[in-house]
């Protein structure tokens, strides 16, 4: 039977999750500003939510949302028939490290993330914090 997720790994996932949530909000705010500069003001919160969910402008951020949900599921799993192992958690940490690798030529997320890092010192600082968490693996 594989080893269940250790407390150290669980703590790493929790720390990563918190950082990813902050990053997600920061990137959403940055994208909203860019969207409004290009297309005009967003009328209300409902319209903004619909844009985030359905507009191609925000589509690249869905990869980050999906990763956060997967981490949430791993942290909340209480199914005795399918327990989360250190190996499962490590796979999420590797996936996060891969996703958060900015690149001028890469996936759409990596390209947009590269641009976001060029535009915001706050994103750079948070990225550095996240890499410290991911560097432990």
Secondary structure, DSSP 8 states (H G I E B T S, - for coil): ---B--HHHHHHHHHHHHHHHHHHHHHHHHHHHHHHHHH----SHHHHHHHHHH-GGGGGGHHHHHHHHHHHHHHH---TTS--BHHHHHHHHHHHHHHT---SSS-HHHHHHHHHHHH-HHHHHHHHHHHHHHHT-
